[in-house]
């Protein structure tokens, strides 16, 4: 199995907001740059307890999750952090796994920044030829069989690139 690593910068999102409103100086924003393991099997960003302390993120909630090895672990959901990769960024609530030695960049973070892991080049790349686009999921009601389906609609400067966008359900 090929492992893909990339450099990201994490910032305390609360500090960023305070700096934007003049209550903190830019140099006071707590941040760290790490070489992180890209794990498309992980749902979200996972950081170590040391990173949580360095960024000054408080734990807000604790919840059980199932690990890849089928073990059940309680993770702490931390205050929001900004994730920066080159010219792309997103905000999320990272999970802190007690005793974790490595941080993981999960699938939600990758999708939010429109990135994907390239196992052949062992790197992270833009998912759409380097053009950053947004993906909006909307619900399509299917009354005859009684369920709702999420349909992706991809937006870029060229417009909507998914025929499902034109579907109108009763």
C-alpha positions as CSV (number, residue, x, y, z in Angstrom):
1,X,0.0,0.0,0.0
2,X,1.3,3.4,-1.0
3,X,1.3,6.2,1.6
4,X,0.8,9.8,0.5
5,X,2.0,12.7,2.6
6,X,1.6,16.4,2.0
7,X,2.4,19.6,3.8
8,X,-0.5,21.6,5.3
9,X,-0.7,24.6,7.6
10,X,-3.3,24.5,10.4
11,X,-4.5,27.6,12.1
12,X,-6.7,28.2,15.1
13,X,-9.9,29.5,13.4
14,X,-10.9,31.5,16.4
15,X,-7.6,33.4,16.3
16,X,-8.1,34.1,12.6
17,X,-11.5,35.7,13.3
18,X,-10.1,37.8,16.1
19,X,-7.3,39.0,13.9
20,X,-9.7,39.8,11.1
21,X,-11.6,42.0,13.5
22,X,-8.5,43.7,14.9
23,X,-8.4,42.0,18.3
24,X,-5.3,40.0,17.5
25,X,-2.2,40.6,15.4
26,X,-1.6,38.3,12.4
27,X,1.6,37.0,14.1
28,X,-0.4,36.0,17.2
29,X,-2.5,33.5,15.3
30,X,-1.6,30.0,16.6
31,X,-0.5,27.8,13.6
32,X,1.6,24.9,12.7
33,X,2.8,23.4,9.5
34,X,2.9,19.6,9.3
35,X,3.7,16.8,6.8
36,X,0.5,14.9,7.2
37,X,-0.6,11.4,6.1
38,X,-3.4,11.5,3.5
39,X,-6.0,8.9,4.5
40,X,-9.0,8.6,2.3
41,X,-10.4,6.1,4.7
42,X,-10.5,8.7,7.5
43,X,-13.6,10.8,7.5
44,X,-12.2,14.1,8.7
45,X,-9.0,15.7,9.9
46,X,-7.4,13.9,12.8
47,X,-4.7,15.7,14.9
48,X,-2.5,14.7,17.8
49,X,-2.9,15.9,21.3
50,X,0.3,17.9,20.9
51,X,-1.1,19.7,17.9
52,X,-4.3,20.4,19.8
53,X,-2.3,22.1,22.6
54,X,0.0,24.0,20.1
55,X,-3.0,25.4,18.3
56,X,-4.9,26.1,21.5
57,X,-8.0,24.2,20.5
58,X,-10.4,23.2,23.3
59,X,-12.2,19.9,23.1
60,X,-16.0,20.5,22.8
61,X,-17.5,17.1,22.5
62,X,-16.5,13.5,22.9
63,X,-17.9,10.7,20.7
64,X,-17.3,7.1,19.9
65,X,-15.9,6.2,16.5
66,X,-14.9,2.9,14.8
67,X,-11.3,2.6,13.7
68,X,-10.1,0.8,10.6
69,X,-9.0,-2.1,12.7
70,X,-12.6,-2.3,14.1
71,X,-11.7,-1.0,17.5
72,X,-14.0,1.5,19.1
73,X,-12.3,4.7,20.4
74,X,-13.7,7.9,22.0
75,X,-12.4,10.9,20.1
76,X,-12.6,14.5,21.1
77,X,-14.0,17.0,18.7
78,X,-11.9,20.2,19.0
79,X,-12.6,23.8,18.2
80,X,-12.5,24.7,14.5
81,X,-9.2,24.8,12.7
82,X,-8.4,26.3,9.3
83,X,-6.6,23.8,7.0
84,X,-4.4,25.4,4.3
85,X,-2.9,23.5,1.3
86,X,-1.2,25.8,-1.2
87,X,-3.9,28.2,-2.4
88,X,-6.8,26.2,-1.0
89,X,-8.3,26.2,2.5
90,X,-11.3,24.9,4.5
91,X,-12.5,25.0,8.1
92,X,-13.4,21.9,10.2
93,X,-13.6,20.6,13.7
94,X,-10.7,18.2,13.9
95,X,-10.9,15.0,15.9
96,X,-8.3,14.3,18.6
97,X,-7.6,10.6,19.2
98,X,-5.9,10.1,22.6
99,X,-2.4,8.7,22.1
100,X,-2.3,9.2,18.3
101,X,1.2,9.7,17.0
102,X,0.3,10.8,13.5
103,X,-2.2,13.3,12.1
104,X,-4.4,12.3,9.2
105,X,-6.0,14.4,6.4
106,X,-9.3,12.7,5.8
107,X,-11.7,12.6,2.8
108,X,-14.0,15.4,3.9
109,X,-11.1,17.8,4.1
110,X,-9.8,16.7,0.7
111,X,-13.2,17.0,-1.0
112,X,-13.9,20.4,0.6
113,X,-10.6,21.7,-1.0
114,X,-11.3,19.7,-4.2
115,X,-8.2,17.6,-3.8
116,X,-7.4,14.0,-4.3
117,X,-4.5,11.6,-3.5
118,X,-2.4,10.5,-6.4
119,X,-0.9,7.2,-5.4
120,X,1.3,6.9,-8.5
121,X,3.0,10.3,-7.9
122,X,2.6,9.9,-4.1
123,X,1.3,13.4,-3.8
124,X,-1.9,15.4,-3.5
125,X,-3.3,17.1,-6.6
126,X,-6.3,19.2,-7.6
127,X,-9.2,16.9,-8.5
128,X,-10.2,18.8,-11.7
129,X,-7.0,19.6,-13.6
130,X,-6.0,22.1,-11.0
131,X,-9.2,24.1,-11.3
132,X,-10.8,24.5,-7.9
133,X,-14.6,23.9,-8.1
134,X,-17.3,23.4,-5.5
135,X,-19.7,20.5,-5.2
136,X,-23.2,21.1,-4.0
137,X,-25.3,18.1,-3.0
138,X,-29.0,18.5,-3.2
139,X,-31.7,16.1,-2.4
140,X,-33.8,14.5,-5.1
141,X,-37.1,13.2,-3.8
142,X,-38.2,9.8,-5.3
143,X,-41.8,9.4,-4.2
144,X,-42.5,6.1,-5.9
145,X,-40.0,4.2,-3.9
146,X,-40.1,6.4,-0.8
147,X,-36.5,7.5,-0.4
148,X,-34.4,10.6,-0.9
149,X,-31.2,10.5,-2.9
150,X,-28.3,12.9,-2.8
151,X,-27.2,14.0,-6.3
152,X,-23.9,15.9,-6.8
153,X,-23.9,19.0,-8.9
154,X,-20.5,20.3,-9.8
155,X,-20.1,24.1,-10.2
156,X,-17.2,25.8,-11.8
157,X,-16.7,29.0,-13.7
158,X,-18.0,27.1,-16.8
159,X,-21.3,26.5,-15.1
160,X,-23.1,23.3,-13.8
161,X,-21.5,20.2,-15.2
162,X,-24.2,17.6,-14.2
163,X,-27.3,16.8,-16.0
164,X,-29.0,15.8,-12.7
165,X,-29.2,19.6,-11.9
166,X,-32.0,19.9,-14.5
167,X,-34.1,17.1,-13.0
168,X,-37.3,18.4,-11.3
169,X,-39.0,16.0,-9.0
170,X,-42.7,16.4,-7.9
